[in-house]
Amino acid sequence: DILEAAVVGRADETHLIKPEAWIVLKNPNKASEKLAEDIRNHCKNTLAPYKYPRWIHFVEVLPKTATGKIQRFKLRTGLSDS
């Protein structure tokens, strides 16, 4: 279901940096809290426990440079539009 994704660090309420995922779906209509929870569970089962994304955002496009690199600084500030 996932076309592309980017993960950045974000501070939680205790100021610890934890993963935040920005995801572009093949079919944007499938975006739901159920899908986000399925992605979290998949990550928990396949990655180290501290690596699963605490926050998941579904977006239409990831912000990119002219050469196609993801502009993670825009995601860190919550600006996912290019």
N, C-alpha and C positions, 0 to 999 in steps of 0.2 A: 504493500500500500504506500510505502514511502518512496518518493522520487529523489529527494535530497534533504540533508539535515546539517545543521551546524550546532555546536555546543560551545557555550561560553560560561565563565564563572560568574556567580552572583552571590552577594553576601546575604545570609539569612538574618533572622531577627537577633541571633547571637553573634553576628559579625563573622561567621565562618563562611568561607567561599565554597559554594556547592554548584553542581552542574545545572545549567538551564538550557533546554533544547528548543530550537526553532526548526520546525519541520514543514516541508512542502510535500503535500500528498499528490499521488497520481490522480486521484479523484477527490477534489476539495469537498465534495458533498459528504464524504465519510468522516469528516472531522467531528469528534464527539469526546466527551469525558471518558466514555467506555474505551475508545481507541487509545486515548492518552494513558489510561490505566493499564491496558494491554501492553503498550510500549514500555511503561515503567516495569511491569512484571517481567517482560522479556529481558530487559536490561539487568534487573536484579538477579535473574537466573543465569545469565551468561557473562556478566562482568563482576568485578570486585564490588562488594556492597557499597562502598563509598562513591562509586562512579555512576550510579543510576541518576537520571535527571529528576530533580525535585520539582521543577516547573517545566511544562511543555506548552509551547505556543504553535498553533497551526497558522501558517501564512501562505499567501499566494506565490510570492517570490522572495528569495533571499537577496539582500542588497549586495551588489557585486561591482567590482571595478571594470574598466573597459577591457581588461585582459581576462576577466572571468573569475577573479579571486573573490572570495566572500569577505565582505567588510564587517568583520566581527566587532569592531569598535561601535558600529551602529547598533548591533544587537545588544551590546553591553549597556547601552543607554536606553534600550527599549524602542529604538527607532528602526523598524524592520523594513521601511519603504526605501526604495533607491532613488 
